[in-house]
């Protein structure tokens, strides 16, 4: 697109054309690649630890509310570990997951591709528990099966 636009601009500049037909064409929005997720801890560590323990305890329960607690646990783990927004975490599907084998310094884990706010795209390593749920059910939150 840029080459065509530049060519028509040049043709107008050297007076081969009276006007630029590409002046009315808008460029499509391109996905911007985010270099690194900006993760700031907004929940104090002791509260995060208690919240994880409570969700782990409640997700082990049996009964009609158990799937919702497991989905809530997976959603919060992905949001906390990856620094994702609610909409980003809820929209993640199985296709966005890729298994990353262990490297020298990095343990094996799931790599999650996320389409973020506006047109940004990012990759983040994800908690094994939450990503395993996504790999099993097709979505992290599992909202489609719970409504």
Secondary structure, DSSP 4 states (H G I P E B T S, - for coil): -HHHHHHHHHHHHTTSSSS-GGGGPPPPPPPEEPSS------S-HHHHHHHHHHHHHHHT--STTHHHHHHHHHHHHHHHHHT--HHHHHH-BGGGEEEE---SSS--EEEEEEE-STTEEEEEEE-HHHHHHHHHHSBSS-HHHH-
